[in-house]
Amino acid sequence: MLNTELNEIKNNFLLFDDQLDKFEYLIDIGKSCKGMKDEDKIERNQIIGCASQSWVVCNKKNNQFFIDVDSEAHIVRGLLSILQAAMQGLSKENIIDLDGEKILNEIGLGNSITSQRMNGFLSALSTIKQLVKQYD
């Protein structure tokens, strides 16, 4: 089930028939991402497996997790922003249960991205799952 923010993204993707228009919107999502502070863009926070330099920081408040993401590439930042929208405020168990391919398919982007970008997206999700598992 999609949360409100993801549902809005899905509805916006449905407006586009042309793949290029979808990518322009994905780039717009990336450009509107607030990103991260430069001091958080360190090796420890890097996402391994992304084609471009990308970072994630995970924080827990009560039993909810919140992530910040950033990337040097707007398309990747857009994909990470979608992932961020999918999991903000979720519990550890809900994040571990997330299926990255299902998220992209539900918003209508699953068949539009290259296998390299899909692998990077799934690597980012895997990294986040490992981060939340470290919390008690």
N, C-alpha and C positions, 0 to 999 in steps of 0.2 A: 504494500500500500504506500502510495506516495504522500509525503507531507505537503503542506501548502506551497512552500517555495519550489519544490520539485515539480509539483503539479503546474505551477505557473510556467516553469521552464518548458515542460512538456507541451503545454498549450501554445507557447510561442514557437516551438519547433514545428508544431502541426501547421502553422501558417505558411511554411515554406515547402514548396514542391522540389525546388532546385537544390542540389547538394551544395553548391557554392553559397547559396543564401544561408543554409544551415551552418556552414563553416564561418561565414561572416558573423552570424549571431553568436556562435561559440567563441569567436575572437572578442566580440563585444562583452560577453560574460567575463572572459579573462581580463579585459581592460578594466572592467568595473570592480574586479576583486581588489580588496584593500591591501592584499599582500601581507608581508611580514616586515618586521624591523630588520635592518641590516645586521644587527648583532645576533639575530637568530638564524641567519643564513650561514650556518657553519656545517662542517663535515658531519658532525653527530646528527644533525637534523636533515641531512640529504636523503632523498629517495633514490635508492639504487634500482636501476632498471628503466628509468625514464631517459628518453633520448636527449633531453635538455636538462640543464641544472634545475633541480626542483627540491623543495624543502617542505617539511611538515613538522608542526609542533602540536603536541596533544596535552590538554589540561583537563583535570577532573575537578568538578565542583559538585559536592554531595555525591550522588551516584550517577551523574551525567557527565558525558565527555564532550569537549569542545575542541575543535582543531583549527589551526591557522595554516594556510597553504600559500605557496608562492612558486613561481617558475620564471625563468628568463624568456620563455616562449609563450605568447598569448594563447595559442590553441591549447597547450598543455595546462596553462593556468586556468583556462576555461573548463577543461575536463576535471581538474582538481577542485575547482569551485563547485562543480556539480556533485562531486564526492563529498565535499564539505557540507553542502546543503542536505545531502542524504543522511548525514550522521550527526549533525549538531544536536546536542542534548540527549543523545541516545545512551542507553546503559551499555555496559561492557558486553553483556550477552547479545544484545541487539546488534552491536557493531560486529561482533565475531560472526553472527549469522548473515551479515549482508552479502549479497551476491552482486559483484560488480557488473557482470554481463547483463543481469536482469535489470539493474538500474538503467543502464544505457538503452536496453531494449524497450523498457517501459516509457522512457521519454522520447523514443523514436530516433535515437542516434546510433543504435547498435550496429546497423549495417552500413553506416556512413563513415566510420573511421577505419583507418588502416590497421593491420595486425600489429604493427610496431606501436602505434598509439594505444591500442587495446592492451597490449602487454605492459606498457608503462602505466596505464590506468589501474590494471590489476596489481602491478607491483606496488603502486601507491597504497591501494587498499590493503595489501598484505603487510606493508610497513606499518600502517595505522593499527591493524589488528595486533601486530606484535607489540606496539607501544601500549595499547590498552591492556594487554595481558600482563604487563609488568606491574600494573596497579593491583593492590590487594583488594 
